Amino acid sequence: MTGATSTTDTAAIFPFDNSYARLPDRFFARLAPTPVAQPRLIKLNEKLAVHLGLDPQKLASPDGVAMLSGNAVPEGGEPLAMAYAGHQFGGFVPQLGDGRAILLGEVIDREGVRRDIQLKGAGPTPFSRRGDGRAALGPVLREYIVSEAMAALGIPTTRALAAVSTGETVFRETALPGAVFARVASSHIRIGTFQFFAARGDVEGIRVLVEHVTARHYAEAARAPNKALALLEAVIARQVDLVAQWLLVGFIHGVMNTDNMTISGETIDYGPCAFMDAYDPATVFSSIDTGGRYAYGNQPSIALWNLTRLAETLLPLLADDENAAVEIAQAALGVFAPRFQAAYAAGLSRKLGFRQSEPDDFALAQDLLHRMTANGADFTLTFRRLSDAVADPAADASVRSLFATPESFDEWAVKWRARPARDGGDLDARQKLMRAANPAFIPRNHRVEEAIVAAVERSDFAPFETLVMVLSRPYDDQPEFAAYTDPPKPDQIVHQTFCGT
């Protein structure tokens, strides 16, 4: 193994227990990270470190930073780049893999959950496809900001353990400062991991992967008579809930390729992601999504498309007869649409302050969303301000001001106010419900860009630090940071976001 060296000084930092490294060698390539010139710790997520059973002081020490940058492999680490394939914008690529990420190993957190520790931007691997294997500072900060914001919002996600500058330059369209991102995940296994083996006709590889994934993520599926079917059903259920949660906060992933959909149900890979300002289901930010395949409103159908690709890889394990296997898979996938509708509708009901569901509630919510689209109303602010208006009709003024034609909101508000009267409960309880469902703070695109530009162009990390702090409490008012709730001014609007590669 070449690259970073192991040192005894780092031995106690990570208590590794590496299950993926015990799988057959064709699942990955073993190699150490490529060292960097001058690693410097930008940000350490101390709270997450403690939850992982790690010592923040050791991680922040020179030995710890050496490990977080890839300059040293701690004792017990078994660094590897995972193999996977994937559909990218609908086109299948039989071999992708970790082209700039290296899995150091796994730890067991304080809740007994196994968690991957991965370095992103750790140098070239056999899967780099002529890439340099490095990461620029801007995309590392974007992933840190947004992944931690998602965690604070209560949405399943990979996490940010640390960001480290490298003292080196990477070249994209221009020269940029380099960085390494230390990412934590329940696992980095993707739909594309299953596709890698299916593309090679390696049914035994798929079988081994099913055994590993069910044991790691889905204990009930591991005990089922047909593990492959139980796994498929469990992954569908988690992805339904995940994508519903995305829509309920206005999140747009931007690159929902099958290699970017985890088997664990966590959000992963925040390259060209963004949050909507004005509500419009056709919203696209990703510069590489020229056809709008992964637009906000398309995300549920794309999730089902991706899950269908997963089901295809599992057909040999679902039944001996291919026709029977297809029927079993179709039945499992058929649950997606009604389950998603139920999860999304229930979430919208909470956002509107309804405790008990009624048949017409979804239509009422859709009516509001249509009016928001027609009037350019801000998604996050509309729902947050409704949380105030539910207990005080005088607060309607702050909501209607978001609509180009305020009377459009007034017409809808009459029906909304009539509906809770049939729901029971007091207004304070309804407001509390709405505040817990409608964040005040999201990673506004212009704020994220502001933090990135300050860091990249001026080495000023104060905006980044402030933004991370504000977003850690998305449901609190934080009046001293009220400006962070504001949508962008015309000259601040971000029209495109870009993939870090």
N, C-alpha and C positions, 0 to 999 in steps of 0.2 A: 504493500500500500504506500503510495507516494502522497506528497502534499504536507498537510499539517502534521505536527508531531505530538505524541502523547507525553504529558508531563505528570509527575507524581503530585505536583502542587495543585492540579485540578482534580485530583482523584475523588475528593469528598463533595464536589459541587453538585453532581447529578447522580442519584442512586438509580442507575439504569437497570431495566429489566426488559430486554428487547425481544418481543415475540415475532415481529415481522422478519427480523434478521435470521430467524430459525427456519423460515420457509425455504423451499428449494431455490437454488442459485438463479434459476431463470426468471425469478420474480424481480430481480434488481441487479444492479452493478455495484460492487463494493469499491469505494474510493473515499479518500479523505478530502475535506475542503482544500481549496487553494489559498495559501496565506495571502494576506494583504499587507500593504506597506506600513501604515500608521493607524491602527484601529483606535477609535475614540468613542466612548459611550455617549450617545445622544440622549437616550431615554430608556430607563428600566422600569418595567411594570412591577413595582415592589409588591403590591397587593396580590397580583396573580402568582408571583414567585412564591410567596408564603403559602398560597393555596396549593401549589404544586409540591409543597414540602421542601422548598429550596431556601437557601439563606441569601437574602438580598445583598448583604454586605460582601459575601464571597463572590456573588455574581458581578458586583460593581468593582471588585478588586482587579488589579492588572491581570491576574491569572484568569479571573472570570471573563473579563473583556476579551482576552485571547481566545477563549473558548467560543464566546458569542460572535466573534468575527471570523472564526474558522482557522485561526492561527495555531490552535492547539486542540487536540481531541482528548477529552477527559477520559480517565480510566473507566472502563465499562462501556464506553461508546463504541458502536459498531456502524460507522457512517456508511450510507448507501444511497444511491439514486434509484427511485422506484421506476419500474417499467409500466407503461400503460399506452393505450391507443386513444382514439376518440373521433367523434364527428365534430368538425369545426365549421360552423356556418352551414351545416348540412352535408358537407363532404367528408368522407371517411379517410382518416390517416392511420394506417395500421401500426405505426410506431411513433409515439411521441415521447413520453417519459419525462422525468425530472431533468430539464435541460439546464437549470441554474439553481436547483435546490438540492440539498443533501440532508437526509434524515439522520440525525445524530444517534437517536435512540428513543426509548420510551421510559416514562416514569409513572408511578402510581400516585395520584393526588390524594389530598386529605379526605376525600369522600370515597376513596377506593376505586376511582376511575382511571383507566390507563390512558395516558396522554402522550402524543408524539411531540418531540422537540426537533424542529427542522430549521435549517439555515437557508434563507432564500437570498440568492446573489452570491453563493459560495464558490463560484467558479465552474468551469466547463466540466461536463460529464459525457459519457458515451451517447447520451440522448440530446446533446446540445444542437445538433444539426447546423454546424458552423457558427453558432452563436458564441459569445464570449463568456456566457455563464454568470455574468455580473448583473447587478441592479443599480439603478440610479437613485440618488437620494430622494427625489420627488415622489416616485411611486412607492418607495418604502414608507415615507411619511403619510402618504394617502392611505395605504393599507393599515398603518398603525391607527390613524385617526378613525377611519370608518369601521374597522373591525371592532375596536373598543366601544365605539358609539353603538354599534349593533348589539353588543353584549349588554350594555347599559339599558338598551331598549327592551331587553328580554328576548332577543331573537337568537336562535342557535347559530353559532359562528365559530370559526377559528379565532384565535386570540393573538394579541401582540405581547410577546415577552420582552423584547428589546429591539432597539434600532441602534446600529453602530455605523459611524462613518469610517471609510477605509483609507482616506488619505490618497486615494487614487482617482483617476479620471476614467469615465466610461464614455464611449462615443455612440450616440444615437443620431439624431439629425444634427446635433451639435455636441460639443464636449460638455460633460456634466460631472458633478461630484458623485463618487460612488458610495454605496452603503450596503450593509447586510441587515436583513430582517430576520429576527428569531421568532418563528411562528409556532404556536401550540395548537394541536388539534386532537380530537378524540381518535382520529386516524386520518391519513391522507389517501385512503382507498377510494377510488372513484368508479363511476360506471365505466369509464374508459379502461380501468384495470381489468375488468371482466372482458371487455372487448379485445384487449390485447391477446388473451388466451383463445378467445373464440375465433379470432382472425387466423390463428395458427392451427385450428382444429384440435386444440389441446384441452380435451374434455377433462382430463385428470387435473390439469391446472385450475380449471374452473371449480372442480370439486374441492380441491384443497383450499381455494379462496373462499368458497361457501362455508367450509368448516371453520376457517379462521375468523371470518366476519361474523358469523352467528355466535361463536364463542365470545367474541370481543364486544359486540354491540347489541345482540338480540338473543338474550338467554332463552326466552320462550321458543324462538325459532330453532335454537340448537337442540331442543327436546322434541321437536315436531316430527311426525313420521316422514314428511317430505320437507326437508330443510330448505331446499331451493325455493319451493313455493312459499313457505313461511317467510323466508328472507325477502322475496319479491313483495309480498303483501306488506311486510313491515317497512320496507324502504318507501313504497308508495305512500303509506300512511304518513311517514315523517316528511316526505317531500310535499305532500298536500298541505300540511300544516305550515311548513316553512314558507312556501310561496304565498300562501294566504297572508302570512305575517308580513312578507315583503310589501304586498300591495297595500296593506293597511297602514303602512308608514310612508308610502310613496317611494319605495326603494326600487331602483332599476339596476340589475346586476350588470348588464351590458355585454356579457359574453358567455351565454349559457350553453357552451359546448358540453358534450358528454364527459369530457375530461375535467370539467369544472363543476361537476355535480357529485357530491360526496355520498357514499353509501351510509354514512352515519347520520345524514340529515343536517349537517352544518353548512352555513354559507362559507364559500371559499373563493379565493382569487378575486381581489378587489381592483383589478386593473382599471378599466374604463367605467367603473360604477358611478352612480350619482343618485341624488335624491331630487324628486320633482319640486319645483316651486309652484307655478300655476298648474292646476290639474288638467291633464289631457292624456287619455289612454295611449295616444300615438307617440308620446314623448320618447325620443331617442337621444342619447348623448354620445355614445361610443363612436369615435371617428372611424372605426373599422366596420361598423354595422351600417353600411351604406343603404341596404335594402330594408332596414327596420325590422329584421327578423326577431330581434330581442327587445323590441319596444316594451314599455311598461305593461300595456294591456295584453301583449302576446305571451307573457311569462307563464301563465297556467298551461296554455296549449303546448308550449315548448317543453315544459316539465313533463307533460304526458308523452310527448314525442321521445324525449330522452329515456323515460322509463320503459317505453316500448322497446328501445334498443337494448336496455338491460334484460328485459324479458326474453328477447331473442337469444341472448348469450346463454340463458338458463334452460332453453328448450330441451337439450339432451338429458337434463337432470329432472325435468318435470314429469316426463313419462317416456316409456320406451317407444311408443308409437308417436310419430311426429304430429299427426293430425290431432291426436288426443292432447299432446303437449301444447299445441297452438290454442286449442279450446280452453285449456286450463289457464294459459297466460292471458287470453282475451277476457276471461271471466275476472281475473285479478285486476287487470287494467280497467275494466268496466266500472270499478268502484271509484276511480279517480274523480270523474266529473261530479257525481252527486256529493261525494265527500268534500271536494273542494268548495262546491257551492254552499254546503252547510257551514264549513269553517269560515269562509269569507263573509257570508251573511251574518253569522253570529258575531264576527268581529265588527262589522258595520253597525250592528245593533248596539254593541257596547259603546262604540264611538258616538252614537246618538243618544246614549243614556237610557236604553231600554233594558230592563232586567228580564222581562218575560217576552218570548218571541210571539209575534202574531203574523199571520200569512201575508199581510200587505207591507210588512216592515221593509223587506228588501226593495220593493218598488219605491217606497218613500226614500230610501237611501240612494237608489239609482237616480231618482228625480233630482235630488240635490247635486249629485255628481255631474249630471248632464247640464244643470244650470251653472255649475262651477266652470265647466269646460267652455260654455258659451260666453261666460263673463270674465274669463281669465282670473278666477279667484284662486288664491294661494291655498294649496291642499292642507298643509300643516296648520296655518293660521286660522283657516275657516273652522276646522274642528276644535282647535284649542279655544278659540273665542266662543264657540258654541257652549263650551264647558262653563263659561262665565254666564252666558245668556240664559242657560237653563234655569238658573236660580234668580235671575234678575233681568226681566224683559228690557230694561233700560240699556242693557249691554248689547242689545241687538244692533245698535248703531255701529259698534266696532266690527261686527260681522258684515253688515250690509255695505260698509265702506270698501270691502274687498271685491265687490261685484261692480262691473262696469255699469250695469243697470240694477241699482239697489232694489227696485221693485220686484225683480225676479226672486231675490231672497225673501222679501216680505211675503210673497205668495206662498212660497214653500213653508215659511216659518209658521203660518197659520195652521197648516196640517200637522207640523211637527209638535206644536204646543198642544194640539188636541189629543195627540197620541199618548203621551205620558200619563194623562189623566186616567187612562184605563189600565195603567201598569201598577199602580199602588206604590207605596213608599213615599218618603218626603223628598223635597228638592235637594237637600244637602247630601243625601245618600246618592241621588242621581248624579249630582255634580262630582262627587268623589269617584263614582264609577267612570265618568267621562274623563276626568283628569288622569286616571290610571290607564286609559286607553288612547289618549291624545297627547303626545309629547309637545312640550313647548319648544324644545331644542332638537334640531337634527343637524347633520353635517352639511350645512348649506354649501353649495358648490363654490360660491364666491369666497366664502370663509376658508374653505379647504385650500383653494388656489392662493389666497392671501398668505396663508401659513407656509405653503410650499415655496412661493416666490421669495418670501423673506428669508427662508432658510437657504435656498439654493443660490440666490443672488447676493445676499448680504451676510450669510452665516448668522442670521438672527433667528433664534429658535423660540423667542418669547411668544409670538403669535401661535405657534404650534402648541406650546405648553398650555397657554390659556384656553385654546380651543379644546384640547383633550380634557382639561379640567371641567369646562362648562358642560361638555357632552357626557360627562360621567354622571350627571344628574338631570337627565332629559325631561323628567316629569315634574321637577320643581320649578317654581317661578324664577328664582335668582334675579331679582330686580336690578341688581348692580350690573348684570350682563344682558339686560333686556334688548340691547341692540343686536345681539346674536340671534334673536328670533325674527328679525326683519328680513324680508325677501330682498333680493339684489335691486339696486337702482339700475336704470337702463344701461349705464356704462359699466356695470359690474356683472351683467348676465354672462354666465358661462354657457356657450352653445355646444361645445364638444369636450369630451374627456378622452384621454389617450391611454393605450395599453403600455405597460412598463417595459415590454420587450422591444 
